[in-house]
Amino acid sequence: MKQPGLYTLRATFADGRQLTAYHVVTAFTAALRIQGDSLLGPGQTVELTATTTGATAYQWSTGATTPTLRVSQPGTYSVRVTYAGGCTQQGSRVITRAQGPPELPATGPPPGLPAGEPAELRIPNLITPNQDGRNERFVIPGLAQQACSLEVYTRWGQRVFQQAPYAHEWGAQAAAGVYYYVLRLTSTGTVYRGWLEVIR
């Protein structure tokens, strides 16, 4: 039987008696979805979850047998799900490495660092805008306001912030996640590129 429906079996015996049996075959309708981010940020992992109803077993391409799989490398991850009655379904998700804005070189030390400090710009890669009054915004120590411009991009390469000159105030309203920045020094044109994580 390959189609859903009502199937009838009628048996006739030698003495003329008949017995009839009925069997209803329903279509297999359980949907399988793999939920989770498809992009990996720097130093991050991605959690994939196979969501469906009535499953009795899970088998991921990595060998894991749980509904949820945490991955740290790009690639294709597939899962085979078994249901009561023996039906199976398979799904997959492609995980790629997040790309920031185009590669831009950084050359030379920034101007205006305090005397005795190394000629290197100290750019933070983590802010925590949780309203505790500490580390709320993306502030570059040793770099005065009006001395640079800033562009901020999402992991998908979408620009979400641009300011020239930069007033050291981005991040208070930013959603949690990984971002990429392009910082340009006004006086020299030196460009710095990197990533920044917002944790709430």
The 8 nearest C-alpha neighbors of each residue, nearest first, counted from 0:
[[1, 2, 3, 24, 6, 4, 5, 25],
 [0, 2, 3, 24, 26, 4, 25, 27],
 [1, 3, 0, 4, 26, 24, 25, 5],
 [4, 2, 24, 25, 26, 1, 5, 23],
 [3, 5, 24, 23, 6, 25, 2, 26],
 [4, 6, 23, 22, 24, 7, 21, 3],
 [5, 7, 22, 21, 23, 4, 8, 24],
 [8, 6, 21, 20, 22, 9, 5, 19],
 [7, 9, 20, 19, 21, 10, 6, 18],
 [10, 8, 19, 18, 20, 7, 11, 17],
 [9, 11, 18, 17, 19, 12, 8, 16],
 [12, 10, 17, 16, 15, 18, 9, 13],
 [11, 13, 16, 15, 14, 17, 10, 18],
 [14, 12, 15, 11, 16, 17, 10, 18],
 [13, 15, 12, 16, 11, 17, 10, 18],
 [16, 14, 12, 13, 11, 17, 10, 18],
 [15, 17, 12, 14, 11, 18, 13, 10],
 [18, 16, 11, 10, 12, 15, 19, 9],
 [17, 19, 10, 9, 11, 20, 16, 8],
 [18, 20, 9, 8, 10, 17, 21, 7],
 [21, 19, 8, 7, 9, 18, 22, 6],
 [20, 22, 7, 6, 8, 23, 19, 5],
 [21, 23, 6, 5, 7, 24, 20, 8],
 [22, 24, 5, 4, 6, 25, 21, 3],
 [25, 23, 3, 4, 5, 22, 26, 6],
 [26, 24, 3, 23, 4, 27, 2, 5],
 [25, 27, 3, 28, 24, 2, 4, 29],
 [28, 26, 29, 25, 86, 3, 30, 24],
 [27, 29, 26, 30, 25, 31, 52, 51],
 [30, 28, 27, 52, 51, 31, 53, 54],
 [31, 29, 51, 28, 32, 52, 50, 88],
 [32, 30, 51, 50, 29, 49, 33, 90],
 [33, 31, 50, 49, 34, 30, 51, 90],
 [34, 32, 49, 48, 50, 47, 35, 92],
 [33, 35, 48, 47, 32, 49, 36, 50],
 [36, 34, 47, 46, 48, 37, 33, 45],
 [35, 37, 38, 45, 34, 46, 47, 39],
 [36, 38, 94, 95, 93, 35, 39, 92],
 [39, 37, 95, 97, 96, 36, 94, 40],
 [40, 38, 96, 97, 43, 95, 44, 45],
 [39, 41, 43, 97, 42, 177, 38, 96],
 [42, 40, 43, 39, 97, 177, 194, 96],
 [43, 41, 40, 44, 39, 71, 177, 72],
 [44, 42, 40, 41, 39, 71, 45, 177],
 [43, 45, 71, 70, 39, 69, 46, 42],
 [46, 44, 70, 69, 36, 47, 71, 39],
 [45, 47, 69, 68, 35, 70, 48, 44],
 [48, 46, 35, 68, 34, 67, 69, 33],
 [47, 49, 67, 34, 33, 66, 50, 68],
 [48, 50, 33, 66, 32, 67, 34, 51],
 [51, 49, 32, 31, 48, 33, 52, 34],
 [50, 52, 31, 30, 29, 49, 32, 54],
 [53, 51, 54, 29, 50, 30, 31, 82],
 [52, 54, 82, 55, 83, 51, 29, 81],
 [55, 53, 82, 52, 81, 56, 80, 83],
 [54, 56, 82, 81, 83, 53, 57, 80],
 [57, 55, 81, 80, 54, 58, 82, 64],
 [58, 56, 80, 64, 65, 79, 66, 81],
 [57, 59, 64, 79, 78, 63, 62, 80],
 [60, 58, 78, 63, 61, 62, 77, 64],
 [59, 61, 77, 62, 76, 78, 58, 63],
 [62, 60, 59, 63, 76, 58, 77, 78],
 [61, 63, 59, 60, 58, 64, 78, 65],
 [62, 64, 59, 61, 65, 58, 68, 60],
 [65, 63, 58, 57, 59, 62, 66, 56],
 [64, 66, 67, 57, 63, 68, 58, 56],
 [67, 65, 49, 48, 57, 68, 64, 50],
 [68, 66, 48, 65, 47, 49, 69, 46],
 [67, 69, 47, 46, 48, 70, 66, 65],
 [70, 68, 46, 45, 47, 44, 67, 71],
 [71, 69, 45, 44, 72, 46, 68, 47],
 [70, 72, 44, 45, 43, 69, 73, 39],
 [73, 71, 70, 74, 39, 94, 44, 96],
 [74, 72, 94, 95, 96, 71, 39, 75],
 [73, 75, 94, 93, 76, 72, 95, 92],
 [74, 76, 93, 92, 94, 77, 91, 73],
 [75, 77, 92, 91, 60, 93, 74, 78],
 [78, 76, 91, 60, 90, 59, 92, 75],
 [77, 79, 59, 58, 90, 89, 60, 91],
 [80, 78, 89, 58, 88, 57, 59, 81],
 [79, 81, 57, 88, 87, 56, 89, 78],
 [82, 80, 87, 56, 54, 55, 86, 85],
 [83, 81, 54, 55, 86, 85, 53, 87],
 [82, 84, 85, 55, 54, 53, 86, 81],
 [83, 85, 86, 82, 81, 87, 55, 54],
 [84, 86, 83, 82, 81, 87, 55, 80],
 [87, 85, 82, 84, 81, 83, 88, 27],
 [88, 86, 81, 80, 82, 85, 79, 89],
 [89, 87, 80, 79, 81, 90, 86, 31],
 [88, 90, 79, 78, 80, 87, 91, 77],
 [91, 89, 78, 77, 79, 88, 31, 33],
 [90, 92, 77, 76, 78, 75, 93, 33],
 [91, 93, 76, 75, 94, 77, 33, 90],
 [94, 92, 75, 74, 76, 37, 95, 91],
 [95, 93, 37, 73, 74, 38, 75, 92],
 [96, 94, 73, 38, 39, 97, 37, 93],
 [95, 97, 39, 38, 73, 98, 40, 94],
 [98, 96, 38, 39, 40, 154, 95, 99],
 [99, 97, 154, 96, 155, 156, 100, 40],
 [98, 100, 156, 179, 154, 101, 97, 152],
 [99, 101, 156, 102, 98, 152, 179, 181],
 [102, 100, 103, 99, 98, 156, 192, 181],
 [103, 101, 100, 104, 192, 99, 193, 181],
 [102, 104, 101, 192, 190, 105, 191, 181],
 [105, 103, 190, 106, 102, 191, 192, 189],
 [104, 106, 190, 191, 189, 103, 107, 192],
 [107, 105, 189, 104, 108, 190, 191, 109],
 [106, 108, 109, 105, 189, 118, 119, 187],
 [109, 107, 118, 119, 110, 106, 120, 189],
 [110, 108, 120, 107, 111, 119, 118, 112],
 [111, 109, 112, 108, 186, 142, 187, 118],
 [110, 112, 113, 109, 142, 141, 143, 114],
 [111, 113, 141, 110, 114, 116, 142, 109],
 [112, 114, 116, 115, 111, 141, 117, 110],
 [115, 113, 116, 112, 117, 111, 118, 141],
 [114, 116, 113, 117, 112, 118, 111, 119],
 [115, 117, 114, 113, 118, 112, 119, 141],
 [118, 116, 119, 115, 112, 120, 114, 113],
 [119, 117, 108, 116, 120, 109, 112, 110],
 [120, 118, 117, 108, 121, 109, 116, 112],
 [119, 121, 122, 109, 118, 108, 141, 140],
 [120, 122, 119, 123, 140, 139, 141, 142],
 [121, 123, 139, 120, 124, 140, 138, 193],
 [124, 122, 125, 121, 139, 195, 137, 138],
 [123, 125, 195, 196, 194, 122, 126, 193],
 [126, 124, 196, 195, 123, 197, 127, 198],
 [125, 127, 197, 134, 135, 128, 136, 198],
 [126, 128, 198, 135, 199, 129, 134, 197],
 [129, 127, 135, 171, 130, 199, 126, 134],
 [128, 130, 199, 131, 127, 135, 132, 198],
 [131, 129, 132, 128, 135, 133, 127, 171],
 [130, 132, 133, 129, 128, 135, 134, 127],
 [131, 133, 130, 135, 134, 129, 128, 127],
 [134, 132, 135, 131, 130, 127, 128, 129],
 [133, 135, 126, 127, 136, 128, 132, 137],
 [134, 136, 128, 133, 127, 171, 126, 132],
 [137, 135, 170, 168, 169, 171, 134, 138],
 [136, 138, 169, 170, 167, 168, 126, 139],
 [137, 139, 167, 136, 140, 168, 123, 122],
 [138, 140, 122, 142, 141, 137, 121, 123],
 [141, 139, 142, 138, 121, 122, 120, 143],
 [142, 140, 112, 143, 139, 113, 111, 120],
 [143, 141, 140, 139, 144, 146, 111, 112],
 [144, 142, 146, 141, 145, 111, 140, 147],
 [143, 145, 146, 166, 165, 142, 167, 147],
 [144, 146, 164, 147, 165, 143, 166, 163],
 [147, 145, 144, 185, 143, 184, 164, 142],
 [148, 146, 184, 185, 183, 164, 165, 145],
 [147, 149, 163, 164, 165, 183, 162, 182],
 [150, 148, 182, 162, 161, 181, 165, 183],
 [149, 151, 161, 181, 160, 180, 182, 162],
 [150, 152, 180, 160, 179, 158, 159, 161],
 [153, 151, 158, 179, 157, 156, 159, 178],
 [154, 152, 178, 155, 157, 156, 179, 158],
 [153, 155, 156, 97, 178, 99, 98, 177],
 [154, 156, 153, 157, 98, 97, 99, 152],
 [155, 157, 153, 99, 154, 152, 100, 158],
 [158, 156, 152, 153, 155, 159, 154, 151],
 [157, 159, 152, 151, 160, 156, 153, 150],
 [160, 158, 152, 151, 157, 153, 161, 150],
 [161, 159, 151, 150, 158, 162, 152, 149],
 [162, 160, 150, 149, 151, 163, 159, 158],
 [161, 163, 165, 149, 164, 148, 150, 160],
 [164, 162, 148, 165, 149, 147, 161, 145],
 [163, 165, 148, 145, 147, 162, 166, 146],
 [164, 166, 148, 163, 162, 167, 147, 149],
 [165, 167, 144, 168, 164, 145, 162, 169],
 [168, 166, 138, 165, 137, 169, 144, 136],
 [167, 169, 136, 166, 137, 170, 138, 171],
 [170, 168, 136, 137, 171, 167, 172, 173],
 [169, 171, 136, 173, 172, 137, 168, 135],
 [170, 172, 128, 136, 173, 135, 169, 168],
 [173, 171, 170, 174, 128, 169, 136, 175],
 [174, 172, 170, 171, 175, 197, 169, 128],
 [175, 173, 176, 172, 197, 199, 170, 198],
 [174, 176, 197, 198, 199, 173, 177, 196],
 [177, 175, 197, 196, 174, 178, 198, 153],
 [176, 178, 196, 195, 40, 197, 154, 194],
 [179, 177, 153, 195, 152, 194, 154, 196],
 [180, 178, 194, 152, 99, 151, 193, 195],
 [179, 181, 151, 150, 193, 192, 194, 152],
 [180, 182, 192, 150, 149, 191, 151, 183],
 [181, 183, 149, 191, 190, 148, 180, 192],
 [184, 182, 190, 148, 147, 189, 188, 185],
 [185, 183, 147, 188, 189, 186, 187, 146],
 [184, 186, 147, 146, 188, 187, 183, 148],
 [185, 187, 184, 188, 146, 110, 147, 189],
 [188, 186, 189, 185, 184, 109, 110, 183],
 [187, 189, 184, 185, 183, 186, 190, 147],
 [190, 188, 184, 187, 183, 106, 105, 191],
 [191, 189, 183, 105, 182, 188, 104, 184],
 [192, 190, 182, 105, 181, 183, 189, 193],
 [191, 193, 181, 180, 182, 103, 190, 194],
 [194, 192, 180, 179, 191, 195, 181, 124],
 [193, 195, 179, 178, 180, 124, 196, 177],
 [194, 196, 124, 178, 125, 177, 179, 197],
 [197, 195, 177, 125, 176, 124, 178, 198],
 [196, 198, 175, 126, 176, 127, 125, 177],
 [199, 197, 127, 175, 196, 126, 176, 128],
 [198, 129, 127, 175, 128, 197, 174, 126]]
